[in-house]
Amino acid sequence: MSANLLKNEKSPYLLQHQNNPVHWYAWGDAAFQAAQAQNRPIFLSIGYSTCHWCHVMAHESFEDQEVADVLNRDFISIKVDREERPDVDEIYMSAVHAMRQRGGWPLSMFLTPDLKPFYGGTYWPRPVFLGILDQVAKVWREQRGEIEKSGESIVEYLRAQKSAILETRSLDVSVFQKFFLQTQQSFDAVWGGFGPAPKFPHAMQISLLLRVHRRSGEPRALEMARFTLEKMARGGIYDHVGGGFARYSTDEKWLVPHFEKMLYDNAQLAATYLEAFRATKEEMFRRVAAETLDYVLRAMTHPEGGFYSAEDADSEGEEGKFYVWTFEELSEALTQPELEHWIRVYQISPAGNFEHGANIFSLSDEFSWQEKDHPLIRSAREKLFQLREARIHPHKDDKILSAWNGLMIRAMALGYQVLGEEKYLEAAHRAAQFIRKNLFSDSHLQARYREGEGRFAARLEDYAYLIQGLIDLYQCDFNPEPLRWALELQEVQYRLFWDKDASAFFFTDGKDPSLLLRSKEGMDGALPNANAVSAWNLLRLQGLTYDLRYGEWAQGIFSCFSAVMSEYPTAFSTLLIAYDYFSDLSAEIAVLCAAEKSDLEASLQKIRAEFFPNQVLALGKGGQDFPLLLSGKTALENKIIYYLCRDQSCEAPLQEAQKLLEKLREFREYRLD
């Protein structure tokens, strides 16, 4: 080949590289056959379109003719979008860790023609990269046999590690005690969050803290969650002009973000802030959740309903340029009273707090969140928003991923349940319909949509997150279709991914011969673990359908990861959220309504206003068998009847919502030492 072959791809990341002098291939048979035929090693570069250091390496190396000449002469070069192919990324990220190298993106790997990794790293400056290319090419020519042995040994190590049947251990609520102690040890009591800079939000860990507080009554669990959420909302990681969160903070104070905005972060954080509002009734948490969801509706939504993936950190070649303001720009934009108040509230100075004298806004501790409603702040914010909209925007990655859309469907559904805003319910339904229309056929999901094309067999996370979103969507308006689809998807997920030997789900379906191994993971990363979300889904589906297989599968997942989860519980926050559901007095609520709609809505609002994380709710009018939770339960004329069930056993029906609330406030308590 003597050309770059990326121009016909749909991935925004691959298209960013279509004009490089490097003769890039996409991941696929053409590249693999070329490597075999030409007896060359493969240079594999994995990244994503909003990745800052991917841009840097592209400008320094992949746009450079000298580097391209070396790559084109000595290697077969492959570009992979990690968001399209998390299965490929997962294998080679594991390989770089096995080589005791630090992971990250861009991921730069060298493979044998049969795809076995033998050397790798992440970002390399151009001079270093040129030296590595020369050395790898030399070793390949002179010591190919040793390289092939090295690649084989790495693959065998990974296969043994990923396929091992893990030790099992009896689980009980003491695992929450260990989680609490480990979380305390890493908690930053000054700035919130866990661990040193760079700081990531850890939404699932915060959600678990809320649950630990609910059942243990431990005030420190609530305070760690509440304090962290407040500090993030005040900091520069939160966009005080347009809403939404950046990927992470580069400093301990949450002030200076890495400015890219990811759909999955904003989905998880919106859901966690909504849970925190339910648990505390603090207005700040409600506002942050609403502003985050509104940002997604405004800036991250396809006209037909799906949600886009990300917005870049860079614009006009500078990180954060879209978001920051010099003192002079603010002085020109605002009236003197607006400027003076904005300076006090958002800690602005002529010297700035970022590069080139620019300012990142952060809400001063001297002011409450209600200060945002001050007339001067509201008028200033609107002016700055309009001026910012006129700037050159960061690149938007507009591909639509089934997995990440599932997370945002859940967040929008919770937004409707907690905030009562119809726009969130409509957005959740439209996104679900978009995925069904464009990424679902023959009972199977596809992973990515862009420009009319659905592509790539869905992985475990696509099924797990979408099923989760559909369950929450059903519990908004009780339209049965999302639940029916969730149940259909759950059966397909089990058939494609279940490992009967280990009683957990593989990440992939095993049908792609280019993937060297199948892995099963229980730990969270930037995304909630898909086995953990699946366990949570299965328990809720069992509550709605009384299908006991689901509970058995969930218990299998707990057992599979029990020993390692017991040792490192903070790494398994989502699985512990599912275990919290399993170990609590989880409730199945059937509401039979023959009353006025307004009475029903008032009743549901009372239930939804409180933090009852371990329950499922079904609504009917009597005489229904779907979901099975409604079967055999009757309604009374002009009445709302509540059936509270636990483990498929129902108590006497109730006619007062207040009585139901009192019952729902019961839980299996445990104490933290």
N, C-alpha and C positions, 0 to 999 in steps of 0.2 A: 504493500500500500504506500502511496506517496501523497496522501491527503488527510486532512482532518475530517472525520466522519460524524461529527456531532450535529451538523446543521439540521438533520431531520428528527432529532430528539425533541421531546416535549418538556423535559426537565429544565426549569429556569437556570439551575446551576450548570448543567451541561451546555446550555446555550450561551452562557457567559464565556465559554471557552471555545466556541465554534470557530473563531477567527484567530486562535493561537497558531503560531507556526509549528507547534507540536502536532504530530499526526495521531491525534487521539482516537481511540475506539470507545464505544460504550461497552459495558459489561455484556458479554454474549459470545456466541459460537464463533463469530467472525474473528474476534480478538484471540480467542483460545486457539483456533486453527492456525492463525498467522504465527503465533508464538511457537507452536509445534513445528510448522513447516519451515520457519526460518531459524529454529533452534536458538531463540533468544529468551532471556529472562523478561518478565513483565514488571513494568513500573506501574503500580496501582495508586492512584490519588483519589482519596475519598473526602468529600466536603459537603457543603450546602450553600445555597445562594446568598444567605445573609451572614455568612461567617467572615469576620473581619480579617483573621489571619490567612484565610483562604484567598482573600483578595490580595493581601500583601504578597503572598508567595506567587500568585498568578502574575502580578505586575513585575515582580523582580525576576522571576524565572521562566514562567510559561509563555510570556510575551517576548522573551529574549531569544534572539536568533541563535546565539552560541549554545545556550542550554538546549534549545529545540534540536539543533543539529546533532548533539550528543545523544539525546533521547531517541531521535529518529534513526540514528545509525546503529545503536547498540541495544535498544529495548523495544518492546511492544508496550505502548502507553495506554492505560485504561482510566477513564474518568467514571466515578460513581457518585451519585447523589445519595447521601446516607438517609435522607428522608424518604426517598423512593425505595431504597433497598437497605432497610435496617438489618435484614438478615445477612447480607454481605458485610456490612459494617461491623456487626456483632462478632463475626468470626475473626476478622483481621484486627479489630481492637483487642480482642482476647489474645491474639498472637503477639501484638506489640507489648502487652502486659507480661506475657510469658517470657519475652525477651528482656524483661526488667527495664523497659523503657516507659516513659511517661506517656499516657494517652492524651488524645485531643484531636482537634481538627485544624488544618487539614491533616489527615492521616496519610502518611507516605510509606508504602510498603513495596518490597521487592519479592517477587514470586517466581518459582520455577514455571516452566510452560504448563505443567499440570496443576498449577494454582497453589502450590505449597509455599508458605511464607518462609523466608530465610533471613530477612533483615528489614528493619523498619524504624520509623520515628514519626515526628509530626512536622511542624514548620521548620525548614532549614533555610537560612539566608543563602543568597545566590552563590557566594564563593564556597560555602560549606557544601551546598548541594552539588556543585560541579565536581568537587573533590570526591564526594561519595559516589557519584555516577562513574567517574573514572575508576575508582577502586573496585566497585561492584563489577563493572565490565571486565576488569583485569582478572579478578578472582574467578568469575564465571568462565573465562577462557582457559585459565590455568588450573583451576581446582574445582571443576564442575562436580565431580563425584562427591567431594566433601560438602558442597553446597546442597546437593540433593539429599545427602544423609541428614544434614541439619534441618532441612525443610520437613523431611519425613519424621524426624524425632519431635519437632514442634507439633506437627499434626497429631501424632500419636499421643503426646502429652495432653493436648487439648481434648481429644476424643475421650481419653481416660477420665479427665477432669469433668467434662460435660455430661458424660453418660453414666457416671458412677451412681450406684444406688446409695443414697445418703443414709447415714445413721438416723434412726428414729428415737424419739424420746417422749415420755409422757408429758403432755402440756397441761398447765393449769394457770390460774390467774396470777401466780407468782411471776410470770413472764412480764406482766405489766409493772410490777415492782422493779424489775431489772431495767426495763425500758425507762422508767422514771429516773432511776439513779444514773444511768448512762447519759440521759438527756440533761440532767442537772450538771453533770461534769463538763459537758461541752457548751453549756448555755453562757452567753455573754450578758452578764447582769447590767452592763453599762449601756450597750447599744442594741441588745436583743439579738436573736439569731443564735446559731450553733456553730462553734468553731471559728477560726480566724479568717481574715480576708484571703482570697475573694469569698464573698458571702452569697449563698444561694438561698432562695426562699424556703425550701423544704416544706411545702404545703401539707403533705400527708403526715409528716411528723407533728405539725401543729394541730391538724384535725384529730390525730390520736390523743394528743394532750387534752383536748376538749372532752374526749370520751373518758379518759382516765379521771379527770376531775369529776365528771358526772357520776361515776360509780364509786369513786373513793372519797370524794369530798375534799381531796387534798388541794388547798388553795394555791400552793406553789405550781401545780400543774396548770391551773387556769392562768396564773400570772405570767408564766413563761410564754404561753400562747398569746395572751392578750398584749403583753409588752412587745413581743416580736412583731405582731401584726401592726401595732401602733407605730413602732419605729420605722417599719418599712413604708407605711402609708405616709409618714411625714417626710421620708427621705427622698433623695433624687432618683432612686430606683422606680419611684412612682411618678407618672407624668401628670403634674398638677395642672397643666393646661388642657390636655386632650384625653386624660384617663388612660388606664392600662399600665402594666408593669414591664420594665425592661428585664433582660435575661438574668442578670446578677449584678451585684455591687463589687467594684474593684477595691473598696476600702471597708473598714470595719463599721463605719457610721451609716452605711446605706446611702451615702451622698453621691458618689460618682459611679454611675452605672456603666456596664457595657450595654450600649443603647439599643441593641436589637430587641425586638418584641416578638415573642413566639406565641402562637395560638395555644399551645399546650400549657405554658406557664399561666397565661391569663385565664384559661378554663379552670385550672386547679385552684388558682388563688381566688377567683370570684366565688367558687364553691366554698372554699375555706372561710372567706370573710362572711359569707351568708350563714354558715354554721356558727361562726363567732357572734354574729348579730343575734341569732336565735338564743345562744347560750348566755349572752350578757346584756342584750338590748342596747348596746352602745351605738349611738347614731353614726359615729365615724365608720364603723364596719359596714353598716347599711349603705352609706354613701359611696364608699370605695368599691363595693361590689357593683352597685348600680352604674357608676361611672366606667368601670371596667367593661361591663356588658354593653354599655352604650357605645364605647369605643369600638368594640367588635362589630356591632350592628352598623356603625358608621363607616368604618375603614377596612373591615376584614370580611365582608360578606359579598358573595357572588350574587348578581341580580336574580338568579333563579333559586338561591337559597343556601348553597354550601358555604363553608367558611374557609378563607384563605389560610396559608400556613404561617407566614412570618413577614416582618418588616425589618429591613437592614439597619445596622447601626450607622452606616456611612451614607453621606450624600455629598455630592460635589467633591468626592475623594477625601473627605474629612469625617472622622468618627464624631457623631453627636452634633454635627453642624445644624441639622434641622431643629434640634431641641434647645440649644443654648442661646443666651442673649448677652451681648455686651451692655455695659451701663449706658453707653451712648444710644444704643438701639432702644432700650427701655425709656430713656429720657425723651426720645423723639416720638415714641408710640403713645405715651400716657400723659394725662394732665398732671400737673404738679401734685395735687392731693392724691391722685391714684398712685403716682410714683412713690411718694413718701410712705403711704400705707403699705404698698407692695414691698418696699425695702424692709420694713419692720417685720412683716408677716413671713416673707420668704427669704430673709437673710441675704440680701443683695448688697454688693459693694462695688465701687469703681474698679478695684483691683481684680475682682472676680474670684471664683473658687475653682476654676477649671483652666484648661489650656488657652493661651492667647488672650487672657483677661476676660474670658467669658464666664457667665454665671449659670449654674444649675440651681433650680428652685428647690428649696426644702422648707417645710413648714416649721417655724420656730416653736420650741416647747413653751414659749410664753403665751401662745395662742391656742385656743381650742379649735377643733375642726369646724365649729359653727362660724368661725371667723370668715370662712369662705363665702358665707351668705351676706357679709358686709357689702353694702352697695358699691363702695369703691373697689373692692376686690372682684365683685361680679362683673362690673363694667370693664375693669382692667383685663380680667381673664378673657372676656369675649373679644376685646380688641387684639390681644396677643394671639388668640386662637385664629382669628381671621387673617392677621398678618402672617402667621406661621403657615397657614394653608396656601398662601401665595408663594411661599418658598419652594425651591426644588425639593420634592419629597424623596425620602429614601426608597430604594428598590423594594417592591413588594413581591414576595414569592406567592404567586396566585394559584399554585397547584392546590388541589383539594384532596386531603388524605382521610380515608375512612376512619382511621384510629383517632386522629386528633379531632375530627368532627364529632365522634362519639363523646369525647371529653367535653366539648363545648355544648353539645345537645344537653348533656347532664347539667352543665352550669346554667344554661338558659332555662331549663325546666325548674331547677331550684330557684332561679331568679323569679319565675312566675309564682311558685309556691310560697316563697317568703315575702316578696314585694308586691305581689298581686298585679303586676304589669302585663297586660295582654300581649304587648309587643315581644316579650321574651318567649311566651308560649308559641306565638306565631313563628318566630325565628327557629325554635326547636323543631316544630312540625315541618317547616319548609326544608330545613337541613336534612331531616330524616327522609323526606320524600325525594330530595335531590340524590342522596346516596342510593336509595332504592332504585331510582330511575336510571342512574348513570353508572353505578358501580356494583350492581347485583344482577346476576343472571344465572339460570340453571341452579338455583339454590346456593350459589357460591358468591362470596364477596371478591371484589378487586380492591387494590390498595390505593390507587392514585387516579385522579381525574384531572385532565387539563386540555383545554381547547378541543372538546368533543371526544377525547380519547380516554377510555378507562383501561388501565393496564396493571399488571403485576398481581399474581396470586396473593390474596390477603394472608397476613400472618396472624399469630395468636392475638396480638394486641388489637388488630383491627376488629376481630370478633368480640373480644372482651370489652373494649371501651364502647363499642357501638351497642352491644347488649345492655351495658350499664345505662347508657343514655336513654335507650328505649324503655327500660323499666321505669326510670324517673319520669319520662315523658308520659307514660301511661298514667302515672299517679298525679298528673296535673288535671286532666279533664276526663280520664277514664274511658277514652276512646280505645276500644279493644285492639285495634289494628297494630299499634306499636308493640303491644305485649305479644300478640300472635307472631309477629315477625321476630321478636326477641327469642321466643321459644323455638322457632324454626332455626334461627341462627345458632342457638345453643346446641341443638342436635347435630348440626353440621360441624360445629367446633369440636364437639366430643369425637366425632367420627374421624376428623382430619388430624387432630393433634394429641389425643389422649395416649399416654404411655401406661399400659396396663401393668407393667413391671414396677414402675416407680409411683404410680397413682398420682400423676400430675401431667400437665400439658407441655408438650414440646413447643418451641417457638415457631417452627416451620412444619410444613406438611410432609416433608421428605421426598417430594416429587421433583425437585430441581437438582440435576446431577452435578451442577457447578458448585454446589454448596458442600463443603468438605465434611460437615458434621451437623447434627441436630442437638440443640441445647435445651435445657430446662433451667429456668432461673426463678428464684423467689424474692430476690432483693430488689428494692426500688432503685431507680436511677433518677435522671431528670424527669422521667415518666413513671407513673405508678406501675408496679410490677403487674404483668398481665395474668400470671397465675393467681396472684392475690386478688385482683379485681374479679377474676373468674370465680374464686371461692365465695366472694361477697355476692356476686350475681346469683350463684347457685343457691345460696341460702335464702335469698329473697324470692327467687322463683319457686323454691319449694314451699315457702309460705303462701304464695299466691295459688299454686296449682296442686299442692299436696302430693307432688311426685317425689317420692322418697329417694329416688336415684340421685337427685340433685344434692341432697344432703350428704349422701354417701361419697359422692365425688368431692365435695368440699372437704369432708373429713380426710379424704385421701391426700389432698393438697396440704392440709395442716400437718399430717403425719410425715409426708415426704420431706418437708423443710423444718420439722420440729426441733431437731438437735441444733442446727445452725442458727435458727431463729431464737432459740433459748440462750445462745451465747452472745449473739449480736442483734438484739431486738430493735435497736434504732435503725438498722439497715432494712428492717422488714416492717416498716410502719403500716403499709397498706394491708399486708397479710394479718397484722395484729388488729387492724380495724375490722377485718372480716372475722377474726377470732373473737373480738369484743362482741360482735353480733351473735356469734355462735354461743358464747358463754354467758350471755345476759338473758333476762326474761324477755326475749324478742317477741314482738306482738304481731299478730295477724288481725287486721281490723276489717270487718265487713260492714259497710254502711248501706242500709236499705232505706231508700228515700221515696216517699210518696207525698212530700210536702212541697211548698213553694221553693223555687230556685233560690230566692234571696235568703230563705232560712237555711238552706243547705250550704250556701256560700259562707254565711256567717259561722256556721258550725265547723266547716273545714278550715276556715281562717283561724279559729281557736286552736285546732289541733296543730296546724302548720306553724303557728307563732312560737311554739315551744321547741326546745331541742330534744327531740325524740329520735335519735339516729337509728335505733334498732327496731324498726317496724315497717310493715308494708300495709297498704291500704287499697281496698277494692270497693267500688261503688256500683250498686244496682237498684232495680226497682222491684225485685222479686221474680221468681220463676226462671232464674238464669243459672246456667251451668258453667259459664266461662267468665272469669277464671273459677276454678273449682271451689275456691274460698267462699263464693257466693251461693253455692249449691245448697238447696234445702233450707234456705233462710228466707223468711217472709217479711213483707212490709205491711205497715198499717196505714190506713187512709189518713192523709194529712199529717203523718208522723215521720220522724226520722228515727230509725232504730239502729243501734250500734251493737255489733257482736264483737266481743274481744276474745280472741283465741290465742292459745300458745301451744306449740307442738301439736297442731291439728285437733286440739281439745278446746271447745268453746264454753265460756261462762254464760250465765243467764243474760239475755238481751237487756240493753239499757236504753232509756228514752231521753236521757239528759247528757249533753256534751260534757258538762262539768263532771259528771260521774265517770265518764270515760277518761277524762284528763287525770283524775285522781288515780285511776287504775294504771294509766300509762306512766305516771311518776314513780311507780314501783320498779325496782331493779334489783339485780343481784349485786349487793354491795361487797366491796373488798377494801381492806385497809392497806395503806402504804406505811412501812416502818420509817 
